Amino acid sequence: REEKTYSINNLPPDRPGSLLSVWSLIKQATRILQHCAKVRLSLSHNYRVCCWKMVPEINTRNILPVLLEDSLIPSVGRFLAYSDDKVHAVFLDGVTLTLNWNLSSSIEKRQVNQGLNLGWCRLTFPDGQDQLIQIEHPGAYERYVATVTSWCRRLTQSSSRQVPTHPSSTLEENWSVASELEKIQKFNLLLENSGVLNQTSNKTNEQCSSETLLEEVDEKRVSVALKKTSEILQDIDFLLSNSKK
């Protein structure tokens, strides 16, 4: 088994008597790929609908996708992005460019064309002629390609930032207050239904009653001690008075 890589722009000539024409095979494959790319870059938005996938008795009319972004850039043109990842740009000089760009791609990717899901774009000129251009090698049409891809990258980044990873302080405070209130409500509900409050109240009552008993006992002891002290003082006074006589 032998594998070889050929360049489309520099194909080897056919060998006389060879049963296989590499030049013809690669040219046919290139035309098929270009046709598929043109279909995907067309404005019909129905390149996914195939004749062999159509189910009878089902309405297969074309439904246009949702327009996600419509930007009018001064001195440049109008750029449109659709929900089927198709981007269409109309420049002021009459040139239009169409490409497929994944608007949901993450901004954390470090690729230059991070959302690009097709390596080709379609240029349509004012005279109606169109041409497929490689994104990475646009050649003389680099100005158009670079402008559109730059707009797509900005759009992807802005759409990613619309989903905040860290909520603002106000939202966080409101969320914290609501969360704490909910916790308190749940805690109170659990206490009411678990009977812990009744047990606690009973224990509190028992503790209060025991403390009351202790206080009463202490008061009795103090009163007894004071009474004895008073009797002793009276005896001392009586003895002193008798000794003076």
CYANA upper distance limits for C-alpha pairs under 8 A (distance plus 0.5 A):
  6 TYR  CA     10 ASN  CA      7.92
  6 TYR  CA     11 LEU  CA      6.89
  7 SER  CA     11 LEU  CA      6.52
  8 ILE  CA     26 ILE  CA      7.85
  8 ILE  CA     27 LYS  CA      8.14
 11 LEU  CA     22 VAL  CA      8.34
 11 LEU  CA     23 TRP  CA      6.43
 12 PRO  CA     22 VAL  CA      7.96
 12 PRO  CA     23 TRP  CA      7.08
 13 PRO  CA     23 TRP  CA      7.15
 14 ASP  CA     18 SER  CA      7.80
 14 ASP  CA     21 SER  CA      6.25
 14 ASP  CA     22 VAL  CA      7.38
 14 ASP  CA     23 TRP  CA      7.14
 15 ARG  CA     21 SER  CA      8.35
 21 SER  CA     25 LEU  CA      6.67
 22 VAL  CA     26 ILE  CA      6.59
 23 TRP  CA     27 LYS  CA      6.61
 24 SER  CA     28 GLN  CA      6.65
 25 LEU  CA     29 ALA  CA      6.77
 26 ILE  CA     30 THR  CA      6.51
 27 LYS  CA     31 ARG  CA      6.75
 28 GLN  CA     32 ILE  CA      6.80
 29 ALA  CA     33 LEU  CA      6.72
 30 THR  CA     34 GLN  CA      6.58
 31 ARG  CA     35 HIS  CA      6.55
 32 ILE  CA     36 CYS  CA      6.74
 33 LEU  CA     37 ALA  CA      6.63
 34 GLN  CA     38 LYS  CA      6.61
 34 GLN  CA    132 LEU  CA      7.89
 35 HIS  CA     39 VAL  CA      6.74
 36 CYS  CA     40 ARG  CA      6.74
 37 ALA  CA     41 LEU  CA      6.54
 37 ALA  CA    120 TRP  CA      7.49
 38 LYS  CA     42 SER  CA      6.44
 38 LYS  CA    122 ARG  CA      7.53
 38 LYS  CA    132 LEU  CA      7.99
 39 VAL  CA     47 TYR  CA      6.46
 40 ARG  CA     45 HIS  CA      8.17
 40 ARG  CA     47 TYR  CA      6.05
 40 ARG  CA    100 ASN  CA      8.46
 41 LEU  CA     86 LYS  CA      8.10
 41 LEU  CA     98 THR  CA      6.33
 41 LEU  CA     99 LEU  CA      6.39
 41 LEU  CA    100 ASN  CA      7.54
 41 LEU  CA    121 CYS  CA      7.52
 41 LEU  CA    122 ARG  CA      6.81
 42 SER  CA     98 THR  CA      8.06
 45 HIS  CA     62 ASN  CA      8.25
 45 HIS  CA     64 LEU  CA      7.07
 45 HIS  CA     65 PRO  CA      7.94
 45 HIS  CA     84 ASP  CA      8.18
 46 ASN  CA     62 ASN  CA      7.01
 49 VAL  CA     53 LYS  CA      7.41
 49 VAL  CA     54 MET  CA      7.77
 50 CYS  CA     54 MET  CA      7.05
 54 MET  CA     60 THR  CA      7.82
 65 PRO  CA     82 TYR  CA      6.70
 65 PRO  CA     83 SER  CA      6.08
 65 PRO  CA     84 ASP  CA      6.73
 66 VAL  CA     82 TYR  CA      6.16
 66 VAL  CA     83 SER  CA      5.73
 66 VAL  CA     84 ASP  CA      8.41
 67 LEU  CA     80 LEU  CA      7.76
 67 LEU  CA     81 ALA  CA      6.61
 67 LEU  CA     82 TYR  CA      5.01
 67 LEU  CA     83 SER  CA      6.77
 68 LEU  CA     80 LEU  CA      8.12
 68 LEU  CA     81 ALA  CA      6.00
 68 LEU  CA     82 TYR  CA      5.71
 68 LEU  CA     83 SER  CA      6.58
 69 GLU  CA     79 PHE  CA      8.34
 69 GLU  CA     80 LEU  CA      6.07
 69 GLU  CA     81 ALA  CA      5.55
 69 GLU  CA     82 TYR  CA      7.57
 70 ASP  CA     78 ARG  CA      7.77
 70 ASP  CA     79 PHE  CA      6.38
 70 ASP  CA     80 LEU  CA      5.13
 70 ASP  CA     81 ALA  CA      7.18
 71 SER  CA     78 ARG  CA      6.22
 71 SER  CA     79 PHE  CA      5.68
 71 SER  CA     80 LEU  CA      6.96
 72 LEU  CA     77 GLY  CA      6.49
 72 LEU  CA     78 ARG  CA      4.94
 72 LEU  CA     79 PHE  CA      6.91
 73 ILE  CA     77 GLY  CA      5.92
 73 ILE  CA     78 ARG  CA      6.59
 73 ILE  CA     79 PHE  CA      8.24
 75 SER  CA     92 LEU  CA      7.66
 76 VAL  CA     91 PHE  CA      6.30
 76 VAL  CA     92 LEU  CA      6.47
 77 GLY  CA     89 ALA  CA      7.65
 77 GLY  CA     90 VAL  CA      6.03
 77 GLY  CA     91 PHE  CA      4.71
 77 GLY  CA     92 LEU  CA      5.62
 78 ARG  CA     89 ALA  CA      6.30
 78 ARG  CA     90 VAL  CA      5.72
 78 ARG  CA     91 PHE  CA      6.98
 79 PHE  CA     87 VAL  CA      7.82
 79 PHE  CA     88 HIS  CA      6.43
 79 PHE  CA     89 ALA  CA      4.86
 79 PHE  CA     90 VAL  CA      6.88
 79 PHE  CA    148 VAL  CA      8.35
 80 LEU  CA     87 VAL  CA      6.19
 80 LEU  CA     88 HIS  CA      5.68
 80 LEU  CA     89 ALA  CA      6.71
 81 ALA  CA     85 ASP  CA      7.51
 81 ALA  CA     86 LYS  CA      6.46
 81 ALA  CA     87 VAL  CA      4.98
 81 ALA  CA     88 HIS  CA      6.98
 82 TYR  CA     86 LYS  CA      5.84
 82 TYR  CA     87 VAL  CA      6.84
 85 ASP  CA    100 ASN  CA      5.96
 85 ASP  CA    101 TRP  CA      5.59
 85 ASP  CA    102 ASN  CA      5.71
 85 ASP  CA    103 LEU  CA      6.77
 86 LYS  CA     98 THR  CA      7.72
 86 LYS  CA     99 LEU  CA      6.46
 86 LYS  CA    100 ASN  CA      5.02
 86 LYS  CA    101 TRP  CA      6.56
 87 VAL  CA     98 THR  CA      6.17
 87 VAL  CA     99 LEU  CA      5.90
 87 VAL  CA    100 ASN  CA      6.46
 87 VAL  CA    101 TRP  CA      7.13
 88 HIS  CA     96 THR  CA      7.74
 88 HIS  CA     97 LEU  CA      6.36
 88 HIS  CA     98 THR  CA      5.05
 88 HIS  CA     99 LEU  CA      7.26
 89 ALA  CA     96 THR  CA      6.00
 89 ALA  CA     97 LEU  CA      5.58
 89 ALA  CA     98 THR  CA      6.84
 89 ALA  CA    148 VAL  CA      7.55
 90 VAL  CA     94 GLY  CA      7.29
 90 VAL  CA     95 VAL  CA      6.70
 90 VAL  CA     96 THR  CA      4.96
 90 VAL  CA     97 LEU  CA      7.11
 91 PHE  CA     95 VAL  CA      5.90
 91 PHE  CA     96 THR  CA      6.49
 94 GLY  CA    125 PHE  CA      7.09
 94 GLY  CA    126 PRO  CA      5.68
 95 VAL  CA    123 LEU  CA      7.39
 95 VAL  CA    124 THR  CA      6.23
 95 VAL  CA    125 PHE  CA      5.26
 95 VAL  CA    126 PRO  CA      6.41
 96 THR  CA    123 LEU  CA      6.23
 96 THR  CA    124 THR  CA      5.64
 96 THR  CA    125 PHE  CA      7.14
 97 LEU  CA    121 CYS  CA      7.33
 97 LEU  CA    122 ARG  CA      6.02
 97 LEU  CA    123 LEU  CA      5.14
 97 LEU  CA    124 THR  CA      6.93
 97 LEU  CA    144 TYR  CA      7.96
 97 LEU  CA    145 VAL  CA      8.31
 98 THR  CA    121 CYS  CA      6.21
 98 THR  CA    122 ARG  CA      5.62
 98 THR  CA    123 LEU  CA      7.20
 99 LEU  CA    118 LEU  CA      7.99
 99 LEU  CA    120 TRP  CA      7.45
 99 LEU  CA    121 CYS  CA      5.15
 99 LEU  CA    122 ARG  CA      6.96
100 ASN  CA    116 LEU  CA      6.95
100 ASN  CA    117 ASN  CA      6.67
100 ASN  CA    118 LEU  CA      6.53
100 ASN  CA    121 CYS  CA      8.10
101 TRP  CA    115 GLY  CA      5.67
101 TRP  CA    116 LEU  CA      5.16
101 TRP  CA    117 ASN  CA      6.38
101 TRP  CA    118 LEU  CA      8.09
101 TRP  CA    152 CYS  CA      7.76
102 ASN  CA    115 GLY  CA      5.00
102 ASN  CA    116 LEU  CA      6.55
102 ASN  CA    117 ASN  CA      6.91
103 LEU  CA    115 GLY  CA      6.77
103 LEU  CA    152 CYS  CA      8.06
103 LEU  CA    155 LEU  CA      7.91
103 LEU  CA    156 THR  CA      5.74
103 LEU  CA    159 SER  CA      8.38
104 SER  CA    115 GLY  CA      8.09
104 SER  CA    156 THR  CA      7.17
104 SER  CA    159 SER  CA      8.32
104 SER  CA    160 SER  CA      8.06
105 SER  CA    114 GLN  CA      7.36
105 SER  CA    115 GLY  CA      5.93
105 SER  CA    156 THR  CA      7.42
106 SER  CA    114 GLN  CA      8.45
106 SER  CA    156 THR  CA      8.27
106 SER  CA    157 GLN  CA      8.37
106 SER  CA    160 SER  CA      7.52
107 ILE  CA    114 GLN  CA      8.36
107 ILE  CA    156 THR  CA      7.65
107 ILE  CA    157 GLN  CA      6.26
107 ILE  CA    160 SER  CA      7.43
109 LYS  CA    114 GLN  CA      6.86
110 ARG  CA    114 GLN  CA      7.51
113 ASN  CA    149 THR  CA      7.70
113 ASN  CA    153 ARG  CA      8.09
114 GLN  CA    153 ARG  CA      8.17
115 GLY  CA    153 ARG  CA      8.00
115 GLY  CA    156 THR  CA      8.30
119 GLY  CA    134 GLN  CA      6.48
119 GLY  CA    135 ILE  CA      6.17
119 GLY  CA    136 GLU  CA      7.99
120 TRP  CA    132 LEU  CA      6.92
120 TRP  CA    133 ILE  CA      6.07
120 TRP  CA    134 GLN  CA      5.11
120 TRP  CA    135 ILE  CA      5.97
121 CYS  CA    132 LEU  CA      6.28
121 CYS  CA    133 ILE  CA      5.82
121 CYS  CA    134 GLN  CA      6.90
121 CYS  CA    135 ILE  CA      6.92
122 ARG  CA    130 ASP  CA      7.32
122 ARG  CA    131 GLN  CA      6.32
122 ARG  CA    132 LEU  CA      5.19
122 ARG  CA    133 ILE  CA      6.66
123 LEU  CA    130 ASP  CA      5.88
123 LEU  CA    131 GLN  CA      5.74
123 LEU  CA    132 LEU  CA      6.78
123 LEU  CA    133 ILE  CA      7.60
124 THR  CA    128 GLY  CA      6.76
124 THR  CA    129 GLN  CA      6.26
124 THR  CA    130 ASP  CA      4.63
124 THR  CA    131 GLN  CA      7.02
125 PHE  CA    129 GLN  CA      5.96
125 PHE  CA    130 ASP  CA      6.54
133 ILE  CA    137 HIS  CA      8.01
133 ILE  CA    138 PRO  CA      6.24
134 GLN  CA    138 PRO  CA      5.99
135 ILE  CA    145 VAL  CA      7.28
137 HIS  CA    142 GLU  CA      8.36
138 PRO  CA    142 GLU  CA      5.44
138 PRO  CA    145 VAL  CA      7.36
141 TYR  CA    145 VAL  CA      7.01
142 GLU  CA    146 ALA  CA      6.24
143 ARG  CA    147 THR  CA      6.58
144 TYR  CA    148 VAL  CA      6.85
145 VAL  CA    149 THR  CA      6.60
146 ALA  CA    150 SER  CA      6.43
147 THR  CA    151 TRP  CA      6.79
148 VAL  CA    152 CYS  CA      6.69
149 THR  CA    153 ARG  CA      6.68
150 SER  CA    154 ARG  CA      6.84
151 TRP  CA    155 LEU  CA      6.62
152 CYS  CA    156 THR  CA      6.59
153 ARG  CA    157 GLN  CA      6.69
154 ARG  CA    158 SER  CA      6.60
155 LEU  CA    159 SER  CA      6.59
156 THR  CA    160 SER  CA      6.70
157 GLN  CA    161 ARG  CA      6.73
158 SER  CA    162 GLN  CA      6.86
159 SER  CA    163 VAL  CA      7.99
167 PRO  CA    171 LEU  CA      6.69
167 PRO  CA    172 GLU  CA      6.57
168 SER  CA    172 GLU  CA      6.52
169 SER  CA    173 GLU  CA      6.51
170 THR  CA    174 ASN  CA      6.68
171 LEU  CA    175 TRP  CA      6.48
172 GLU  CA    176 SER  CA      6.54
173 GLU  CA    177 VAL  CA      6.67
174 ASN  CA    178 ALA  CA      6.62
175 TRP  CA    179 SER  CA      6.46
176 SER  CA    180 GLU  CA      6.59
177 VAL  CA    181 LEU  CA      6.65
178 ALA  CA    182 GLU  CA      6.64
179 SER  CA    183 LYS  CA      6.74
180 GLU  CA    184 ILE  CA      6.73
181 LEU  CA    185 GLN  CA      6.70
182 GLU  CA    186 LYS  CA      6.67
183 LYS  CA    187 PHE  CA      6.56
184 ILE  CA    188 ASN  CA      6.62
185 GLN  CA    189 LEU  CA      6.63
186 LYS  CA    190 LEU  CA      6.65
187 PHE  CA    191 LEU  CA      6.71
188 ASN  CA    192 GLU  CA      6.69
189 LEU  CA    193 ASN  CA      6.77
190 LEU  CA    194 SER  CA      6.34
191 LEU  CA    195 GLY  CA      7.03
191 LEU  CA    196 VAL  CA      6.44
191 LEU  CA    197 LEU  CA      6.79
192 GLU  CA    196 VAL  CA      7.94
192 GLU  CA    197 LEU  CA      7.27
195 GLY  CA    199 GLN  CA      7.00
196 VAL  CA    200 THR  CA      6.52
197 LEU  CA    201 SER  CA      6.48
198 ASN  CA    202 ASN  CA      6.58
199 GLN  CA    203 LYS  CA      6.64
200 THR  CA    204 THR  CA      6.48
201 SER  CA    205 ASN  CA      6.55
202 ASN  CA    206 GLU  CA      6.60
203 LYS  CA    207 GLN  CA      6.49
204 THR  CA    208 CYS  CA      6.53
205 ASN  CA    209 SER  CA      6.57
206 GLU  CA    210 SER  CA      6.61
207 GLN  CA    211 GLU  CA      6.60
208 CYS  CA    212 THR  CA      6.62
209 SER  CA    213 LEU  CA      6.75
210 SER  CA    214 LEU  CA      6.72
211 GLU  CA    215 GLU  CA      6.66
212 THR  CA    216 GLU  CA      6.71
213 LEU  CA    217 VAL  CA      6.67
214 LEU  CA    218 ASP  CA      6.57
215 GLU  CA    219 GLU  CA      6.63
216 GLU  CA    220 LYS  CA      6.79
217 VAL  CA    221 ARG  CA      6.77
218 ASP  CA    222 VAL  CA      6.66
219 GLU  CA    223 SER  CA      6.60
220 LYS  CA    224 VAL  CA      6.65
221 ARG  CA    225 ALA  CA      6.62
222 VAL  CA    226 LEU  CA      6.57
223 SER  CA    227 LYS  CA      6.57
224 VAL  CA    228 LYS  CA      6.72
225 ALA  CA    229 THR  CA      6.62
226 LEU  CA    230 SER  CA      6.55
227 LYS  CA    231 GLU  CA      6.75
228 LYS  CA    232 ILE  CA      6.70
229 THR  CA    233 LEU  CA      6.72
230 SER  CA    234 GLN  CA      6.73
231 GLU  CA    235 ASP  CA      6.75
232 ILE  CA    236 ILE  CA      6.75
233 LEU  CA    237 ASP  CA      6.71
234 GLN  CA    238 PHE  CA      6.64
235 ASP  CA    239 LEU  CA      6.70
236 ILE  CA    240 LEU  CA      6.69
237 ASP  CA    241 SER  CA      6.67
238 PHE  CA    242 ASN  CA      6.84
239 LEU  CA    243 SER  CA      6.71
240 LEU  CA    244 LYS  CA      7.01
241 SER  CA    245 LYS  CA      7.32
